[in-house]
Amino acid sequence: MGVGGNFWDILKPYARTEGFDFLRNKRVAIDLSYWIVQHETAIKVHTRNPHLRLTFFRTINLFSKFGAFPVFVADGTPSPLKSHARIMRFFQASGIDPASLPISNGSSVERNKKFSKCVEECVELLELFGIPVLKASGEAEGLCAQLNREGRVDACITSDSDAFLFGAKCVIKHINPNSQEPFEWYEMSDIEGGLGLKRKHLIAIGLLVGNDHDSKGVQGIGIETALSFVKSFNEDEVLDRLCALGSGDMLSMGYKGDSVINLDENTTKIKLFHCSLCGHPGSKRSHLKDSCEVCSSSNNHKGCVQKPIGFKCDCLSCHQDKKEKEQKKNEAWKMRVCNKIASEPNFPNKAIIQMYLSNNHTNFTDAEPFISWKNPNTEMLIDYIGYKLNWEPSFTRQKLFPFLSTIFLRNKAKNQETGLLHGQYEFDFIQRTKTRLGHMLYVVTWTKHGQMVNTHIPTTPLMEDSQVQEYDDDDDIDESVNNVCVDIDNECVMTDENMDLVMAAYPQKVKQFIQQKEFKESKSKKKGRAKSTSTPENSLSPSSRSVQLSIKEFYRSSKGESMEKLKDNDSSTIVKRNVTRGNFSKSARRRLLFE
């Protein structure tokens, strides 16, 4: 949820979209609960353990297709404030008045056992992948934001808008892998430049309209009112002003800029009369005696001119009066907002402010290498998926192949000892290039190094008819992993790999592929030129000759041709008889027949 009041709507104009290489070779922190909650809407049909299925495919996509280094963050023990807010939302959704129930505010309530079990199973799966999983002391988005703010990761993946309140710099809200620009993300610098809001401003808005820890906020204040109100203060003073208003101290209010109009002390405000006919300064009687200077200068004749409908005078007196009215209106609006804030009991909750400003969302030191990526435990991972999702080992190996090939190429690019991919495959050659959603890829062929037992990867998994729908790759849950093609006869596998990664791992193979491609292109060009030069004039088509032919040339008479064919048939039968009867070789007979 995050900040209430449709907070994402005011940030939507500052959203950016990026292509496939946005997260390549970057570290990204992921709110694990965000992915688990999404499985209810992502999968339209009943499947077994959909949270594991979703985590499996999205992790492979993020690692192999987008080239990121993911770091997953799990929620810790929820704070008593969030537990209380969750209970209040449950009762309100059920139509029960929470005020009539004895609810304790100081105790934390654990999540339900079913959701906790889903989190534990996803953590087990990710650890078998070799991907780091951190546990936050409280909110997962708080630790994600802390890692991003300290520069340990480059971005956060979460839909909770309060990640900005925790101090996140870059938040990825949505990923659509089947798009040319799959990432929708927000930069804090864009929000500061566009809305003029900084971190403490956003915390103040969250306090006014509600958040995960206080769902009600201040009654009668929406997102637009809160946005206009907090922009009246500087970042250093906005939270102090809210605390002062909550305590009822209205006299200590101070606004950004001047609260009163600065007029010259020597000038006294004199109410000027205006002509009822033309609307300019001066009475109608004075304009009859002495003509209006404005009307005479603009119309070149004496006397006032009837003022148009909706006329407004722009003299100094009217301008000052208009400015004072706007100032009074603004002051009255601010006073109403201040009265609403002052009438709200126990506002603001300083524990919420302290939690958002805290920099300690987990227990680790700078010297501790708490983020590290390991090699996956492939065999245990296959057994775990087979037990939890009832997949055939061959199907799991095929889906894991892009993940393993990415690790292999990365290690090769770092000149690390790689051995064989999947224990049996080695890099052979680059077959071709392909374009997927506007993104260029190499199709790499991996050949089998030696004969292995029971490690075959078929093109289609062995499955029952009832399981066909479960393996559908066109489902809307990010199953579109990099394509894997298998040639059973030649015992080779073809995968789609990033061009830069292949270049870093096998520069000589890429150079050889480019040379062969250029040679083929030059050869095809030479063939095309030879065909164009050897084309006779008589063989040109009617369109190439640019001359309209008569109908007789299209439909010629067949009388003469039929007579000639009869003569030719008689002579050819004689030749055929001689050929078949004579003692000629095979090549000689072929020449006699067709030449």
KAZILIN-V214631 format. One record per pair of residues at least 12 apart in sequence whose ideal C-beta (glycine too) atoms are under 7 Angstrom apart, sorted by the first residue. I is the first residue (numbers start at 0). GAP is how many residues later the second one is. Records with the same first field share a line. If there is no record, write none. Layout:
I = GAP ; GAP
This chain:
0 = 159 ; 211
1 = 158 ; 159 ; 160 ; 209 ; 210
2 = 158 ; 159 ; 202 ; 203 ; 206 ; 208
3 = 205 ; 206 ; 207 ; 211 ; 213
4 = 204 ; 205 ; 217 ; 218
5 = 217
6 = 154 ; 216
7 = 153
9 = 213 ; 217
10 = 175 ; 180
12 = 181
13 = 172 ; 176 ; 177 ; 180
14 = 169 ; 171
15 = 169 ; 171
16 = 164 ; 166 ; 167
17 = 163 ; 165 ; 167
18 = 161 ; 162
19 = 46 ; 162 ; 419
21 = 161
22 = 43 ; 44 ; 45 ; 132
23 = 42 ; 43
24 = 42
25 = 42 ; 43 ; 128 ; 129
26 = 42 ; 44 ; 126 ; 127
27 = 40 ; 42 ; 43 ; 125 ; 126 ; 127 ; 129
28 = 42 ; 44 ; 115 ; 118 ; 119 ; 124 ; 127
29 = 40 ; 41 ; 42 ; 43 ; 127
30 = 42 ; 109 ; 110 ; 113 ; 126 ; 127 ; 129
31 = 40 ; 41 ; 42 ; 87 ; 90 ; 108
32 = 42 ; 107
33 = 124 ; 125
34 = 19 ; 20 ; 23
35 = 15 ; 82 ; 83 ; 86
37 = 16
38 = 12 ; 15
41 = 12 ; 434 ; 435
42 = 432 ; 434
44 = 424
46 = 423
47 = 341 ; 342
48 = 339 ; 340
50 = 67 ; 71
51 = 69 ; 70 ; 73 ; 336 ; 337
52 = 336
53 = 423
54 = 67 ; 70
55 = 69 ; 329
56 = 420 ; 421 ; 422 ; 424
57 = 420
58 = 67 ; 70 ; 72
59 = 339 ; 342 ; 343 ; 421
60 = 116 ; 417 ; 420
62 = 340 ; 343
63 = 338 ; 339 ; 342 ; 417 ; 418
64 = 112 ; 416 ; 417
66 = 431
68 = 304
69 = 61
70 = 61 ; 63 ; 82 ; 300
71 = 54 ; 59 ; 61
72 = 61 ; 63 ; 67 ; 70 ; 71
73 = 45 ; 49 ; 59 ; 61 ; 62 ; 66
74 = 61 ; 64 ; 65
75 = 59 ; 60 ; 61 ; 62
76 = 31 ; 61
77 = 30 ; 60
78 = 29 ; 59 ; 134 ; 276
79 = 25 ; 26 ; 27 ; 28
80 = 132 ; 133 ; 270 ; 271
81 = 130 ; 131
82 = 25 ; 26
83 = 19 ; 21
84 = 127 ; 128 ; 129 ; 130
86 = 16 ; 22
87 = 127
88 = 126
120 = 267
124 = 259
127 = 248 ; 249 ; 252 ; 253 ; 256
128 = 247 ; 252
129 = 243 ; 244 ; 245 ; 246
130 = 242
131 = 239 ; 240 ; 241
133 = 228 ; 236
134 = 227
135 = 225 ; 226
136 = 224 ; 225 ; 226
137 = 223
140 = 17 ; 19 ; 21 ; 22 ; 25
141 = 24 ; 219
142 = 218 ; 219
143 = 12 ; 14 ; 19 ; 24
144 = 18 ; 21 ; 22 ; 23
145 = 20 ; 21 ; 213 ; 215
147 = 20 ; 21 ; 22
148 = 18 ; 19 ; 20
151 = 219
153 = 16
154 = 15 ; 17 ; 30
155 = 12 ; 14 ; 15 ; 16
156 = 15
157 = 13
158 = 14
161 = 44 ; 49 ; 50
163 = 24 ; 38
164 = 34 ; 37 ; 38 ; 41 ; 191
165 = 190
166 = 32
167 = 20
168 = 19
169 = 15 ; 17
170 = 14 ; 15
171 = 13
172 = 12 ; 13
176 = 301 ; 303
177 = 302
178 = 258
179 = 257 ; 258
195 = 35
197 = 37
199 = 35 ; 38 ; 39
200 = 29 ; 34 ; 37
202 = 36 ; 150 ; 153
203 = 26 ; 34 ; 35 ; 38
204 = 21 ; 22 ; 25
206 = 35 ; 141 ; 145
207 = 13 ; 18
208 = 12 ; 13 ; 14 ; 17
212 = 139
213 = 135 ; 138
217 = 122 ; 123 ; 126 ; 129
218 = 121 ; 125
219 = 120
220 = 116 ; 119
224 = 112
228 = 108
231 = 23 ; 24 ; 102
232 = 23
233 = 22
238 = 114
240 = 12
241 = 99 ; 106
242 = 105
244 = 93 ; 96 ; 97
245 = 95 ; 96 ; 101 ; 102
247 = 94
249 = 88 ; 92
252 = 85
260 = 62 ; 63 ; 66
271 = 45
273 = 39
274 = 12 ; 17 ; 29
276 = 27 ; 29 ; 30
277 = 14 ; 17 ; 26 ; 27 ; 29
278 = 28 ; 32 ; 34
279 = 12 ; 14 ; 15 ; 33
280 = 34
286 = 17
290 = 12
291 = 12
374 = 32
377 = 22
381 = 14 ; 15
391 = 69 ; 70 ; 71
393 = 62 ; 63 ; 64 ; 67 ; 68
394 = 66 ; 76
396 = 60
397 = 59 ; 86
398 = 82
400 = 21 ; 56 ; 83 ; 92 ; 94
401 = 79 ; 80 ; 82 ; 93
403 = 17 ; 18
404 = 16 ; 90 ; 92
407 = 13
408 = 88 ; 92 ; 93 ; 96
409 = 91
411 = 93
412 = 88 ; 91 ; 92
419 = 29
420 = 25
423 = 24 ; 25 ; 26 ; 28 ; 31
424 = 21 ; 22 ; 23 ; 24 ; 68
425 = 20 ; 21 ; 23
426 = 17 ; 19 ; 79 ; 82
427 = 17 ; 18 ; 19 ; 64
428 = 16 ; 80
429 = 12 ; 14 ; 72 ; 79 ; 80 ; 83
430 = 12 ; 14 ; 63
433 = 62
435 = 60
439 = 59
440 = 55 ; 56 ; 57 ; 58
441 = 55 ; 57 ; 60
442 = 51 ; 53
443 = 50 ; 51 ; 53 ; 58
444 = 47 ; 49
445 = 46 ; 47 ; 49
446 = 44 ; 45
447 = 43 ; 44
456 = 29 ; 36
457 = 28
458 = 27
481 = 13 ; 14
482 = 13
574 = 17
578 = 13 ; 14
